[in-house]
């Protein structure tokens, strides 16, 4: 199933780079202008989002001139829609406050990265996945802590990665299946676009990795195959999920290019790539993490829930409210298995039930949606029909490398399901690194069915298309280099700075923190000053745009600020002395310098809500508190 394809040369990398820069520039301009809110609200409907994205991406496949530019620009514009919607509305959800300030997991990733830049070690609740915080750190340094610009960079990188996969899918399957692949991936990724979460890096890496694998299999190129496996390994360390995919890829490498026997040499190269990925992750652990943090600690909570008959990862907190140590939770899980082995069997059964059946935890929920509507069941049936068709087709043609690839990797996904139960995955977010592969199954099934029905000619399947291996190769090396070199550079050149501890009254907490424009929102009383959207939000808009998931923090902010007649600043900060994390509310007029783009604030914090780390801050003085640099 190969199209006629032209392979670009190294000189085309310059053309590709120019195209990328122009596309991203237009993307930034569109975001600065803003997209009408009703478009963002329209895209909140999963079904309509799929239909519109399918039409747009298919039209991209039919373009004859400037195809790279138009395709990448369309991807970026679709990515801009949720970003603009969040920034224009200033919405507050479970993951974000005022359309900008990170909440829950994203707050930890963000402040972990800031702590690293301050010469401190990561020691947060999600510190066991440090690759994303390490990757985020140089972006925050580059943008001077401007969250909006940081998100633009992350989203642009993901757009480039998706474009590479789009290219390879068009060569492999043709325009229509590639279009559906794009729409499915976009449907999954759209909800993470406005957030600083590990799914960002997981998608950047996984899209690139699966594109490399498609090219490596099609062109019988072992370098691309091994590099793709390395990047998938990094993706699964950035966003831990279906880890058994990795040994499946190693086994596939042994079979891939040998007709009659297993190649232990090729298997060894693949295993070495996987080992290198884990060694890079270990390097990040050693250089950026507090020694007390357990690697892959989320596995302990997931396993405990499975041993309780699929009770969910939070069950350890419910059974043992005071225990947060991952090693202890893991021991409790093993005790459960010893005491009641059937619990793990029940949990495994429930995990597979959730994976395959309609509902919020099914494998393709990002396409089907959930609920009891006809559309949900129709999309679920169609998606699994084409997936099943492709698996049967692969089994019948098992001697072909691509079919072996599909069967082995899908087996790896299935083996992972009991240890990454869908009910713990929040609509499959745990599977971020393998979502592109899961989408390849129904897409390939459709392509093969079109071949069998001899209707592929009506979709220009044999139309020549240009693959971009050299651009992919350069891009992949840059990603790997940033992930690998960042912790080394930080360790060598970033040193902790000492600050005076402030003298505060009893009941207050002294703190010193950076406050940069772009890292906070201002809540403005209606009519007192211009306010359109993030970061300057009218109080009435802040009140009206909120979801249930953030209710406790939102209510605390609302109660504290609703009677204020002054502009209030809200931000997530880390104390430069202790490294602790806080949400702070400040009176803008009491800042040492209202107009400064960057300032180091010395303050006394008064607790408002301990569960949400929310404090009001009374500023004392500015950056003259620095006493020495070690």
C-alpha positions in Angstrom: 0.0 0.0 0.0 2.6 2.5 -1.1 2.1 5.6 -3.1 4.5 7.1 -5.6 6.6 9.3 -3.4 9.4 11.8 -3.8 12.0 11.9 -1.0 13.3 15.3 -0.1 17.0 16.2 0.2 18.8 18.1 2.9 18.4 21.4 1.0 14.6 21.0 1.4 15.1 21.3 5.2 15.6 25.0 4.6 12.4 25.3 2.6 10.6 23.3 5.3 12.0 25.6 8.1 10.9 28.7 6.2 7.4 27.3 5.7 7.2 26.4 9.4 8.3 29.9 10.5 5.8 31.7 8.2 2.9 29.4 9.3 3.7 29.9 13.0 3.9 33.7 12.5 0.4 33.7 11.0 -0.7 31.4 13.9 0.6 33.9 16.4 -1.1 36.9 14.6 -4.4 35.1 14.6 -4.2 34.4 18.3 -3.3 38.0 19.0 -6.3 39.2 17.0 -8.5 36.5 18.6 -11.0 34.1 17.1 -14.7 34.8 17.7 -16.0 33.1 20.8 -18.9 31.4 19.0 -16.4 29.4 16.9 -14.8 28.1 20.1 -18.2 27.2 21.6 -19.1 25.4 18.4 -16.0 23.3 18.6 -17.0 22.2 22.1 -19.4 19.8 20.4 -17.3 16.7 19.6 -19.3 15.6 16.7 -19.3 18.9 14.9 -15.6 19.3 15.6 -14.9 16.0 13.9 -17.0 16.9 10.8 -15.4 20.3 10.3 -11.9 19.0 10.9 -12.5 16.1 8.4 -13.6 18.5 5.7 -10.7 20.9 6.3 -8.0 18.3 6.5 -9.3 16.5 3.4 -9.2 19.7 1.4 -5.5 20.0 2.5 -4.8 16.7 0.8 -6.2 18.0 -2.5 -4.0 21.1 -2.7 -1.5 21.0 -5.5 0.7 24.1 -4.7 2.2 25.2 -1.3 0.8 22.0 0.2 3.2 21.9 3.2 2.4 25.6 4.0 -1.4 25.2 3.7 -1.5 21.9 5.6 0.6 23.1 8.5 -1.3 26.4 8.6 -4.6 24.7 8.8 -3.4 22.4 11.6 -2.1 25.5 13.5 -5.4 27.4 13.0 -7.4 24.4 14.3 -5.1 24.3 17.3 -5.6 28.1 17.8 -9.4 27.7 18.3 -9.3 26.2 21.8 -6.4 28.5 22.8 -8.3 31.6 21.7 -11.5 30.4 23.3 -9.9 30.0 26.7 -8.1 33.4 26.4 -11.1 35.3 25.1 -13.5 34.0 27.7 -11.1 33.7 30.7 -12.7 30.4 31.5 -11.9 28.5 34.7 -12.0 24.7 34.7 -10.5 21.8 36.6 -7.1 22.5 35.0 -7.0 26.2 34.6 -8.0 29.5 36.2 -9.0 32.6 34.2 -8.0 30.8 31.0 -4.3 31.0 31.9 -3.2 30.1 35.4 -2.4 26.3 35.7 -4.4 24.3 38.2 -4.0 20.8 39.7 -1.4 18.7 37.7 -0.6 21.5 35.3 0.2 23.8 38.3 2.8 21.2 39.5 4.4 20.8 36.1 4.6 24.6 35.7 6.0 25.3 39.2 8.3 22.3 39.0 9.9 23.8 35.9 10.2 27.2 37.7 11.8 25.6 40.7 14.3 23.9 38.4 15.2 27.2 36.9 15.8 28.5 40.5 18.3 25.8 41.2 16.0 23.6 43.3 15.0 20.0 42.9 11.6 18.7 41.9 9.7 17.3 44.9 6.0 17.5 44.0 3.1 15.1 43.8 3.7 14.5 40.1 7.5 14.6 40.3 7.8 11.0 39.2 7.3 12.2 35.6 10.0 14.9 35.4 10.7 14.9 31.6 7.9 17.3 30.9 9.0 19.8 33.6 12.6 19.5 32.3 11.4 20.2 28.8 9.2 23.0 30.0 12.0 24.8 31.9 14.0 26.1 28.9 10.7 27.3 27.3 9.8 29.2 30.4 13.3 30.7 30.5 13.1 31.6 26.8 9.6 33.3 27.1 10.5 35.0 30.4 7.7 33.1 32.2 5.0 34.1 29.7 2.5 31.3 29.8 0.7 32.2 26.7 3.9 32.3 24.6 5.0 29.0 26.2 1.7 27.4 25.1 2.1 28.7 21.6 5.5 27.1 21.3 4.2 23.7 22.7 1.2 23.8 20.4 3.4 24.7 17.4 5.7 21.8 18.1 2.7 19.4 18.2 1.4 20.9 15.0 4.8 20.1 13.3 4.7 16.6 14.7 1.2 16.0 13.5 2.1 17.3 10.0 4.9 14.7 9.8 2.4 11.9 10.7 -0.1 13.4 8.2 2.5 13.2 5.5 3.4 9.6 6.2 -0.2 8.6 6.5 -1.0 10.1 3.1 1.9 8.2 1.5 0.9 4.9 3.3 -2.9 5.0 3.1 -4.0 7.8 0.8 -5.8 11.1 1.4 -9.1 10.0 3.0 -7.7 7.6 5.6 -5.0 10.2 6.5 -7.7 12.8 6.9 -9.6 10.6 9.4 -6.3 10.0 11.3 -5.8 13.7 11.6 -9.3 14.4 12.7 -9.1 11.6 15.4 -5.8 12.8 16.8 -7.0 16.4 16.8 -10.2 15.4 18.6 -8.0 13.8 21.3 -5.4 16.6 21.6 -7.8 19.6 21.5 -8.8 19.3 25.2 -5.1 19.5 26.3 -4.1 22.4 24.0 -4.7 25.3 26.6 -2.9 23.4 29.4 0.6 22.8 30.6 0.3 19.1 31.1 2.5 16.1 30.2 0.2 15.1 27.4 1.7 18.0 25.5 5.1 16.5 25.3 3.6 13.0 25.1 1.8 14.0 21.9 4.8 15.9 20.4 7.0 12.9 20.8 4.5 10.1 20.0 3.3 11.8 16.7 6.9 12.1 15.6 7.8 8.6 16.7 4.9 6.9 14.9 5.7 8.9 11.8 9.3 7.8 11.9 8.1 4.2 12.3 5.8 4.4 9.3 8.6 5.7 7.2 11.1 3.2 8.5 8.8 0.2 7.8 7.8 1.4 4.4 11.3 2.3 3.2 13.0 -0.6 5.1 15.2 2.0 6.9 16.5 0.6 10.2 17.9 4.1 11.3 14.4 5.6 11.2 12.9 2.5 12.9 15.3 2.6 15.8 15.0 6.4 16.2 11.2 6.0 16.2 11.4 3.4 19.0 13.7 5.8 21.0 11.2 8.7 20.7 8.2 6.5 21.5 10.2 5.4 24.6 10.7 9.0 25.6 7.0 9.7 24.9 6.0 6.8 27.3 8.3 8.2 30.0 6.9 11.7 29.5 3.3 10.4 29.8 3.4 6.9 31.3 0.8 4.6 29.7 0.9 1.5 27.6 4.4 0.5 28.5 4.2 -3.1 27.0 4.2 -1.4 23.6 8.0 -1.1 24.0 8.9 -4.8 24.2 6.4 -5.4 21.4 8.3 -2.9 19.2 11.6 -4.6 20.0 10.1 -8.0 19.0 8.7 -6.5 15.8 12.2 -5.1 14.9 13.5 -8.7 15.1 11.0 -9.9 12.6 10.6 -6.7 10.5 13.2 -7.2 7.7 13.9 -10.9 7.9 11.7 -13.2 5.8 12.7 -16.5 7.3 14.2 -16.0 10.7 14.3 -13.7 13.7 17.1 -11.1 13.7 18.7 -10.9 17.1 20.9 -8.0 15.8 17.9 -5.9 14.9 16.2 -6.9 18.1 19.3 -5.7 20.0 19.3 -2.4 18.3 15.7 -1.8 19.2 16.3 -2.9 22.8 19.3 -0.5 22.9 17.0 2.3 21.8 14.5 1.5 24.5 17.3 1.3 27.1 18.7 4.6 25.9 15.2 6.2 26.4 15.0 5.0 29.9 18.6 6.1 30.6 17.7 9.6 29.4 14.7 9.5 31.8 17.1 8.3 34.6 19.4 11.2 33.8 16.6 13.7 34.3 15.7 11.9 37.5 19.2 12.1 38.9 19.8 15.7 38.0 16.4 17.3 38.6 14.5 15.2 41.2 14.6 15.0 44.9 16.0 11.6 45.8 12.9 10.7 47.8 10.6 10.7 44.8 9.7 7.3 43.5 10.0 6.7 39.8 6.6 5.9 38.0 4.9 6.3 41.4 1.4 6.5 39.7 1.7 2.8 39.0 1.4 2.1 42.7 -1.9 3.8 43.0 -3.2 2.2 39.8 -2.1 -1.3 40.9 -3.7 -0.8 44.3 -7.0 0.1 42.7 -6.8 -3.0 40.4 -6.2 -5.3 43.4 -9.4 -3.9 45.0 -11.4 -5.2 42.0 -10.9 -2.2 39.8 -11.8 0.4 42.4 -9.7 3.1 40.8 -6.5 4.8 41.6 -8.0 7.0 44.4 -9.0 3.9 46.5 -5.7 3.9 48.3 -6.4 7.4 49.5 -9.9 6.3 50.6 -8.6 3.2 52.4 -5.6 4.9 54.0 -6.2 8.7 54.1 -2.8 9.5 55.7 -0.6 7.4 53.4 1.0 9.1 50.3 4.3 7.2 50.1 4.3 5.3 46.8 6.5 2.5 48.1 4.1 1.9 51.0 1.1 1.9 48.6 2.9 -0.6 46.4 3.5 -2.9 49.3 -0.2 -2.6 50.3 -1.1 -3.6 46.7 1.0 -6.7 46.9 -0.6 -7.6 50.2 -4.0 -7.3 48.6 -2.9 -9.7 45.8 -1.6 -12.2 48.4 -4.8 -11.9 50.5 -7.3 -11.9 47.7 -5.9 -12.7 44.2 -9.3 -12.7 42.6 -9.5 -8.9 43.2 -6.8 -8.4 40.5 -8.6 -10.7 38.1 -11.8 -8.7 38.6 -10.0 -5.5 38.1 -8.4 -6.8 34.9 -11.8 -7.9 33.6 -13.3 -4.4 34.3 -10.3 -2.7 32.6 -10.9 -4.7 29.3 -14.7 -4.2 29.6 -14.1 -0.4 29.8 -11.6 -0.5 27.0 -13.9 -2.2 24.5 -17.4 -1.2 25.4 -19.2 2.2 24.8 -18.7 4.7 27.6 -16.4 7.4 28.9 -13.5 5.0 29.3 -13.6 3.3 25.9 -10.5 3.2 23.7 -11.9 5.7 21.1 -14.0 7.9 23.4 -12.2 11.0 22.0 -14.0 10.1 18.7 -17.3 8.6 19.9 -18.0 10.8 22.9 -20.1 9.3 25.6 -23.7 9.1 26.7 -26.7 7.2 25.4 -27.2 9.0 22.1 -27.5 7.3 18.7 -24.4 9.1 17.4 -22.2 7.8 20.2 -23.1 4.2 19.6 -22.9 4.6 15.8 -19.4 6.1 16.0 -18.3 3.4 18.5 -19.6 0.6 16.2 -18.0 2.1 13.0 -14.6 2.7 14.7 -14.4 -0.8 16.2 -15.7 -2.4 12.9 -12.8 -0.9 10.9 -10.4 -1.7 13.8 -11.5 -5.3 13.8 -11.4 -5.5 10.0 -7.8 -4.3 10.0 -6.7 -6.8 12.7 -8.2 -9.6 10.7 -6.6 -8.3 7.6 -3.2 -8.1 9.4 -3.5 -11.7 10.7 -4.2 -12.9 7.2 -1.2 -11.1 5.9 1.0 -11.6 8.9 4.2 -12.1 6.8 4.2 -8.5 5.8 6.2 -6.1 8.1 3.4 -3.5 8.5 0.8 -6.1 9.5 3.3 -7.7 12.0 3.8 -4.2 13.4 0.1 -3.6 13.9 -0.6 -7.0 15.5 2.4 -6.9 17.9 1.9 -3.3 19.0 -1.8 -3.8 19.6 -0.9 -6.9 21.7 1.4 -4.6 23.7 -1.5 -2.1 24.2 -3.8 -5.0 25.4 -1.2 -6.3 27.8 -0.9 -2.8 29.2 -4.6 -2.4 29.8 -4.8 -4.1 33.3 -1.9 -1.9 34.5 -3.2 1.4 32.9 -6.9 0.8 33.5 -9.1 3.1 31.4 -11.2 4.2 34.3 -8.1 5.8 35.7 -7.2 7.4 32.4 -9.8 10.3 32.3 -11.0 9.6 28.7 -7.8 7.8 27.6 -5.3 10.6 28.6 -3.0 7.9 30.0 -2.7 6.5 26.5 -1.6 9.8 24.9 1.6 8.2 23.6 -0.3 5.4 21.9 -3.4 7.3 20.6 -1.8 7.9 17.2 -1.2 4.1 16.9 -4.8 3.3 18.0 -6.0 5.7 15.3 -3.9 3.9 12.7 -5.9 0.7 13.1 -9.4 1.9 11.9 -7.6 4.2 9.4 -5.7 1.3 7.9 -8.9 -0.8 8.0 -10.7 1.8 5.9 -7.8 2.0 3.5 -7.7 -1.8 3.0 -11.5 -1.9 2.6 -11.4 0.8 -0.1 -8.7 -1.2 -1.9 -10.8 -4.4 -1.7 -13.9 -2.5 -3.0 -11.8 -0.9 -5.7 -13.1 2.6 -4.9 -9.8 4.0 -3.7 -9.3 5.6 -7.1 -12.1 8.0 -6.4 -10.1 9.4 -3.5 -6.9 10.0 -5.5 -5.1 7.2 -3.5 -2.3 6.9 -6.0 -1.6 10.6 -6.2 2.1 11.3 -5.8 3.0 12.8 -2.4 6.3 14.1 -0.9 7.6 12.5 2.2 9.9 14.5 4.5 12.4 12.1 6.1 15.3 14.6 6.4 13.2 17.2 8.1 11.8 14.6 10.4 15.3 13.4 11.2 16.5 16.9 12.1 13.4 17.7 14.1 13.7 14.4 16.1 17.4 15.0 16.9 16.5 18.5 18.2 13.7 17.1 20.4 16.0 14.4 21.8 18.8 17.0 22.4 16.6 19.4 24.3 15.3 16.6 26.6 18.8 15.2 27.2 20.9 18.4 27.4 18.5 20.5 29.5 19.1 18.8 32.9 22.8 18.8 32.2 22.9 22.5 31.4 20.7 23.4 34.4 22.8 21.4 36.7 26.0 23.0 35.4 24.9 26.6 35.2 21.9 27.2 37.4 22.8 27.8 41.0 20.4 28.5 43.9 20.2 32.1 45.1 19.8 32.9 48.8 17.2 35.4 50.0 16.3 37.0 53.4 13.4 35.5 55.2 10.9 38.2 55.9 9.7 39.1 59.3 5.9 38.6 59.3 3.3 38.7 62.0 2.0 35.5 63.7 -0.1 33.4 61.4 1.5 34.7 58.3 4.0 32.9 56.0 7.0 34.8 54.7 7.7 34.2 50.9 9.8 35.5 48.1 8.7 35.0 44.5 9.1 36.2 40.9 6.2 38.0 39.3 6.5 38.3 35.6 4.0 39.7 33.1 2.4 36.8 31.3 2.5 34.7 34.5 -0.6 36.2 36.2 -4.1 37.4 35.5 -5.6 40.6 36.7 -9.2 40.6 37.9 -10.6 44.1 37.1 -13.8 45.6 38.6 -16.3 46.3 35.8 -16.0 49.8 34.4 -12.8 50.7 36.2 -10.3 49.9 33.5 -10.2 48.2 30.0 -10.6 44.5 30.1 -11.3 42.2 27.2 -9.9 38.7 28.0 -6.9 36.9 29.5 -4.8 38.2 31.1 -7.0 41.2 32.0 -10.4 39.8 32.9 -13.5 41.8 33.9 -14.8 40.6 37.2 -18.3 39.8 35.6 -16.6 37.6 33.0 -14.6 35.8 35.6 -17.8 35.1 37.6 -19.8 33.8 34.6 -17.1 31.5 33.0 -16.5 28.6 35.4 -16.9 24.9 35.5 -17.7 22.5 38.4 -14.2 21.0 38.5 -12.6 24.0 40.0 -15.3 25.0 42.4 -13.3 25.0 45.7 -10.5 27.3 44.5 -12.9 29.4 42.4 -15.2 30.0 45.4 -12.3 31.0 47.6 -11.0 33.5 45.0 -14.5 34.8 44.5 -15.2 35.2 48.2 -11.9 37.1 48.7 -12.2 39.4 45.7 -15.9 40.1 45.1 -16.0 43.1 47.4 -12.7 44.6 46.2 -12.9 47.9 44.2 -9.2 47.5 43.2 -7.5 45.5 40.5 -6.4 42.1 42.0 -3.6 40.0 40.6 -3.9 36.2 40.8 -0.9 33.9 40.1 0.7 30.6 40.9 4.2 31.1 42.4 6.9 29.2 44.1 8.7 30.5 47.2 12.4 31.1 46.2 13.5 30.3 49.8 11.6 27.1 50.5 10.5 26.0 47.0 6.9 25.6 48.2 4.0 26.3 45.9 1.3 28.9 46.4 -1.6 30.6 44.7 -1.5 34.2 45.7 -3.9 37.2 45.5 -2.3 40.6 45.5 -3.6 44.2 45.3 -2.0 45.5 42.1 -1.6 49.0 43.6 0.6 47.7 46.4 3.2 46.2 44.1 6.6 47.8 44.4 6.5 48.6 40.6 3.1 48.3 38.8 4.6 48.7 35.4 7.6 46.4 35.7 7.7 43.4 33.4 9.7 41.4 35.9 10.0 41.8 39.6 11.0 39.8 42.7 8.5 40.2 45.4 9.0 39.9 49.1 5.7 39.3 50.9 3.8 38.0 53.9 1.2 35.4 53.0 -2.1 35.0 54.9 -3.9 31.7 54.4 -7.3 31.7 52.6 -7.7 28.0 51.7 -5.1 25.5 52.7 -6.4 22.7 50.5 -5.9 24.8 47.4 -2.7 26.5 48.6 -4.5 29.9 48.3 -3.0 32.9 50.1 -3.4 36.6 50.1 -0.1 38.4 49.8 1.0 41.7 51.5 4.1 42.9 49.7 7.0 44.3 51.7 9.7 45.3 49.3 11.4 44.4 46.0 14.5 42.6 44.7 17.1 44.1 47.1 16.4 41.1 49.3 19.0 39.1 47.4 22.0 38.6 49.6 24.4 36.2 47.8 24.6 33.8 45.0 26.2 30.4 45.7 
